[in-house]
């Protein structure tokens, strides 16, 4: 959901940092069924690679949980950060701390829509707020 290289060398947080640097709302939705990213300003080579990497991983993930991927009707992950609420951690003047909020909405096999929200606090170098966190190609 945030700073994790387990499935991709690309980071969703960097999508939000890019939006922040454009002066836009720092919220992006990755739709795994339609294979799309919103808003349009969040679409980049990097964000498309991030989505593709997770789409490649999904069949294995579903298989390990004995689930049928073909029954997935909806899977949307929305990630956001309110950078206006970011703080400088005590004695860490070169860092910034913020909360990443991820909301996942899904529907499968004709069942009701489900939603889960996860919040996670992250601390990064302040300079990364301009350049983004280093990624792997």
N, C-alpha and C positions, 0 to 999 in steps of 0.2 A: 504494500500500500504506500510505501514511502521510499526510504533509502534502503533498497534491497536489491542485490545483484543476483539472486538465486535463479531467476527465470530469464533475465535479460540483462544486458550490459547497459541498457537505457533506464532512466529513472523518471517516474511520473512526477516527482517533485520538480524536476527541471522544466516540465511542461508548464507548471504553475509559475515558476520563476520567470520563464519567458513571457507569460501573460502579464505578470507583475511589471516587468520592465517595459512592456508596451502600454502600461497604464490601464489595463483591462481587468475585469473581474477575474480573480484567481480561482477558477472553478472549471473543471473539464470532465466530460463524460465519455467513457469508452464503452461502446456498444458492441458486444462480442457476437451477437446474432446478425446484426446488420453490417458488422465490421466497419464501424464508423467512429469518428471522433468529433465531438462538439465542444466549444464553438469552432467555427472554421479557422479562427486565429490560432487554435491549439494544434492544428494539423501541421506537421513538419516531417521531415525525413526521419527524425529521431522518434517522434511520437508514433508514427506509423510502424516503425521497427519494434517499438515497445509492444504495440497491439499485436503485431504479427508473431512476436516471440511468445506471448501468452496464448494466442490462438493455437500455436504449434504444441504448447504444453497441455492444453485442455483435454485432448483425447486420452493422454496418459493419466492425468489426474482423475478423470471420470472413471477410467478403467480400474484404477487402484481402489476406488470407492464403490465398485460394482454398480455404476450408474450408466445409463444409456444416453450418450450425448445427443442422439437424434431426437430425444424427447424434450430437449431444452427449447423453450419458446421465447424466453427473454433472459438476458444477462447484461445488465448495465452497471458499471462501476463509475461513480462520481467521486472525484477527489477535489478537495478544496483546502485552502489555507487563508486565514485572515491575517495578512502581514501587518495590518495596522495594530494588531494585538500582540505582535512579537515583542520580546523583551531581550535585554542584554543580561545573561546570567551573571550572578555575583562573581566578581574577580575574573571575568572572562570578557574583557572589553573587545576582543577581536572575534566574538561569537554572537550568534543570534539564536534565540529559542522561540519556537512556534509550535502550534498544534496542527497536525494534519488530520483532516476529517475525511473518512471514506465511507460512502454509503453504497451498498450493493443491493440491487433490486433484481430478483429473478423469478421466473415462472417456468414450471416444467410439467409435462404430462397432464395438462388440463387442470391442474390444481390452482389454488389461489396464489396471487402474487405474494412474495415474501420480501422482506427488507431487513437488512442489518446495518448498523452504523458502528464504526470503530474510530476511536480517537487515539492518536499517538503523539507524544511530544518528541520533537527532534531538536537537536542543537547542531548547527553547522558554522563554519567560518563565515564571518560577515562578508568577506570578499565573494563568496559563492552566490550571494544574493544578486550580484551583477553578472557573474560569469557562468553560473550554474555549477553543480557538483560534478566533478570529473566522472566520465562514463567510459565504458569499454566498448570497442567497436565490434 
